Amino acid sequence: MDGGHHRAATDAARTAALRMDSDLFEPSPDDLSIYGSLLLRGAIAAARTGSRHAIAELLDEAAATGERLGHDGNHMWTAFGPNNVPCHQVNVTLSLGDAGIAIDYARQVDIDKLPINERKATLLLDTSRAFLMCGKHDKALHVLRVAGDVAPEEVAVRPAALRLVRDILATAPISIRREACEYAASLGVIT
């Protein structure tokens, strides 16, 4: 996927998931977490190709796997669980340009149950971007600031987060421009 071979990545994830599923008779939490994470990565790759059928298939199986696991954990450093699936649904629908649906998925996540701050920050950054796409600059800035409070290292160094700050700043209405400028300055985006 990193090399831009999204269709091949989708096919590889699906094939590996099918093989893994057929080998799992009594899966452990580690097994379910790896399997679910593989499905989610496949869905992300499928989103890059715009294959809504593959996305739905992979996300549905990931959701069922999250339910089988029954809790959010960080088994095998995957941060996989029932709450992780809607986080990926946010990202996938946003990639497809469906910002309103992404916000709906974001509202389904119990962020306090996500096991790592990086996952929380990713969800919040995606949600902020969705609000910005909907023209809700005040909400986009608010959610971005929450992401900065939850995981300051993620917001301060991620190029995508800093681009989001610049995008909010560039398009902010007068009513929040000063607050957006102050936040951008605090991150070193502007001086």
N, C-alpha and C positions, 0 to 999 in steps of 0.2 A: 504494500500500500504506500509506503514511504517513497517508492520509486515511481509512483503514479500509475501502477498497474492495478487499478481498482477492480476491474472485472475478474482478473486472475486471482486477486486477493479474496474476493467474494466467493469464487468457486473453490478456492483452497480451504477457506473457513467452513463452507458447507460440507465439503468432502470429509474434512477432518472431524467435524462435528458428527456426521453420520457414522463414521467409523468408531468414534469415541462412544457414542450413544449405544451402539450395538455391543460394545465391550463392557458396559457398566451395568452389572446385574444388581449389585448392592452398593451404590455409589456413596462415598464418604463426602463430608462437607467440602474437602479439598477438591474431589473429583467434580462435584456439582459446580463449584466456583470456577474451576478452569473451563469446564464445558460452557457455562453461562457466559463467561468472559469471551470465549472464542466466538460464540454466537453474536455477542454485541459488537465485536470488532468486525465481523462479517457484515453486520447491518450498517456500520459506519462506511465500510468499503462500498456496499451496495448503494448507499446514499450518494456517493461520489459519481456513480454511473446513472443515477436517477431511476433505478429499478425498484419501483414501489412494491411490486410483488415479492421480490427477494427480501426487501426490507421488512415487510409485514410478516413473512414466513419466519425470518430469523428472530425478529423481536417477539413474536408470539411464543416461539420455543424458549427464548430467554426468559420471558415472563413466567412460563410454566416451570422452568428450572428454578427461578427465584422462589416461587411458591413451594417447590419441593424442598429447597434448602430451608426456607422458613424464617430466616433472619438475615440481617445485614452484618457481614463480618469482613474480615480481611484475610481469609484463607488463601494461602499461597500468594499473598500480596496482590490480590485481585480487586479488593473492595467490592466484591460482587454480593448481591442480595436483591430482595424484592424492590428496594428503593433505587437501586442502581439502574434498573431497566427504564423507568420513566426519565431518569437523567439522560440516558442515551436517546430516548425518544425526543427529548427537547433538542438535542444536538442534531439528530437526523432530520426532524421536521424543519428546523431552522436552515439546514443545508439545502432543503428543497424549496425554501422561500416561504414556508408556512408559519410565519411568526406568531399569529394568533393562536394556532394549535400548539405551538411550542410553549407559549405562556400557559395554556390549559394543562399541558403535561407537567410543567414546572410546579403548578399549584398542587399536584398530586403527591409530590415528594415530601416526605418528612425529613427535612434536612438534618435534624438532630440525630437521626438514626444512621446517617452516612458515616462510615467508620474513619474516614481520613479527610483532613482539611483540603487537600488537593482536589478531591472529588466535589466537595462543597463549593470550592472556588470555581471549578469548571462549570458547574450547574448555574451558579450565580452570574458568571460572565456570559454564558449563553442566554440566560434570562434577560440580562441587561441589554444584550444585542437585540433580542426579540422585541423588547419594549421600544428600543430606538427605531427598529424597522417599522413599528406601528406608530411612530411619531410621538411617543409618550416619553419625552426627554426627562421630565422630572422623575419618573419611575425608573428609567434607565440609569440615571445618575444615582438615585437612592440605592438600587440593587448593586451597582458597581461599588459604591462605598461600603456596603455590607460585605461584599467579597473582599475588599481591602481590609476590613476589620477581622474577618474570619481567617484569612490567609494572606497577610501583607506581602510575603515573599512571592506569592503567585502573581499578584497584581503588579507589583513593582518591576518584575523582570520579564514577564511574558510579553513578547512582541504583540500578540493578538490583544492583550489587555490594554497595552499602551496605545495601540491603534484605535481601540474602542473609546478610550479617553479622548483622543484627538477627534474622532468622529462626533462624539457628543459635544465637544467644545465647538467644533466647526458649524454645527447645525442647531446649537442651543438657542431657544428663544430668549428674549431679553429677560424674562422672569427668572431664569435660572443661570444665565450666562455668568454672573459674578461667582456664584457657588461653583460652577463648572471650572472657571478659571482658577479659583483658589485650590480646588482639588487637583487639577492638572499641574499647578505649580508645586504642590506638596509632593507629587510624584516625580518632579523634575521634567515633565513633559514640555512645559514652557517655563521661561524664567522671567 
